[in-house]
Amino acid sequence: MVILVAGMFFLWLVWRAALRPDTIFTGLLLLGLVLFLTLFNARKKLPFLPLVKASTWLQIHIYAGWFCLFVFLIHVRFRIPSGAFEITLALVFCIVILSGFFGLFISRDLPPRMARSGEPLLYERIPAFRLRIQREVEDLVRQAERETESSTLGNFYVQYLREFFIHRPSAFSALQRGERKWHALLAETNALERYLNEREKAIAAEVRDWIETKHNLDFQYASQRLLKFWLFVHIPFTYSLILLGFAHGIVATLYAGRW
């Protein structure tokens, strides 16, 4: 990769020294790289074809992405573009590159953490599981009130737990490594035991288990949302970049008097 970048940089310097149209060359190369990178999405949609393995495609995609960024920098000559169209094109390119790097990070970081958080769940079924957990906990609280004629657990649920079990996490909460809120709830539940009788303590232990289950479920849900969300940014902007790139290439070629 380093040799390729160094070779590209040397070739660019030679073209500039020879007063050749280096921007046309680097622009065409950049457009070709973007088209090549787009093939990765097509490869994922055709897993049955005897092509290169998806893991190999991914590595090529990553290295080509880095090389594409370098070609972009020499294409704009390491300066901020001027003009509304050029600035728009550069912004779209930056969104594509940054979203790609972000996708690379979360695709490496989240799956191992998801595996440690429990059994993988279908994204579409998670809301039903969340509702089921909430109802299970509420049933336990009502059971405690009926059997013990005490509202201690009920009051505790309304004050501390209800919002936690109703809450739907945002996608970006998957990036938060701190678990203070979860541990704080467990600590509050443990502290409550001094006010409970034996039957209430048994039910409180079940509630603690559901708190941990809900915590793991929230992480699964947020992680899967984030892994889906970044594609809804990366892919549309990639196709927008291709269209803008073609338009930019046509205008630049006409302006340079090539047609």
Rosetta blueprint (number, residue, H / E / L):
1 M L
2 V H
3 I H
4 L H
5 V H
6 A H
7 G H
8 M H
9 F H
10 F H
11 L H
12 W H
13 L H
14 V H
15 W H
16 R H
17 A H
18 A L
19 L L
20 R L
21 P L
22 D H
23 T H
24 I H
25 F H
26 T H
27 G H
28 L H
29 L H
30 L H
31 L H
32 G H
33 L H
34 V H
35 L H
36 F H
37 L H
38 T H
39 L H
40 F H
41 N H
42 A H
43 R H
44 K H
45 K H
46 L L
47 P L
48 F L
49 L L
50 P L
51 L L
52 V L
53 K L
54 A H
55 S H
56 T H
57 W H
58 L H
59 Q H
60 I H
61 H H
62 I H
63 Y H
64 A H
65 G H
66 W H
67 F H
68 C H
69 L H
70 F H
71 V H
72 F H
73 L H
74 I H
75 H H
76 V L
77 R L
78 F L
79 R L
80 I L
81 P L
82 S L
83 G L
84 A H
85 F H
86 E H
87 I H
88 T H
89 L H
90 A H
91 L H
92 V H
93 F H
94 C H
95 I H
96 V H
97 I H
98 L H
99 S H
100 G H
101 F H
102 F H
103 G H
104 L H
105 F H
106 I H
107 S H
108 R H
109 D H
110 L H
111 P H
112 P H
113 R H
114 M H
115 A H
116 R H
117 S H
118 G L
119 E L
120 P L
121 L L
122 L L
123 Y H
124 E H
125 R H
126 I H
127 P H
128 A H
129 F H
130 R H
131 L H
132 R H
133 I H
134 Q H
135 R H
136 E H
137 V H
138 E H
139 D H
140 L H
141 V H
142 R H
143 Q H
144 A H
145 E H
146 R H
147 E H
148 T H
149 E L
150 S L
151 S L
152 T H
153 L H
154 G H
155 N H
156 F H
157 Y H
158 V H
159 Q H
160 Y H
161 L H
162 R H
163 E H
164 F H
165 F H
166 I H
167 H L
168 R L
169 P L
170 S L
171 A H
172 F H
173 S H
174 A H
175 L H
176 Q L
177 R L
178 G L
179 E L
180 R H
181 K H
182 W H
183 H H
184 A H
185 L H
186 L H
187 A H
188 E H
189 T H
190 N H
191 A H
192 L H
193 E H
194 R H
195 Y H
196 L L
197 N L
198 E H
199 R H
200 E H
201 K H
202 A H
203 I H
204 A H
205 A H
206 E H
207 V H
208 R H
209 D H
210 W H
211 I H
212 E H
213 T H
214 K H
215 H H
216 N H
217 L H
218 D H
219 F H
220 Q H
221 Y H
222 A H
223 S H
224 Q H
225 R H
226 L H
227 L H
228 K H
229 F H
230 W H
231 L H
232 F H
233 V H
234 H H
235 I H
236 P H
237 F H
238 T H
239 Y H
240 S H
241 L H
242 I H
243 L H
244 L H
245 G H
246 F H
247 A H
248 H H
249 G H
250 I H
251 V H
252 A H
253 T H
254 L H
255 Y H
256 A L
257 G L
258 R L
259 W L
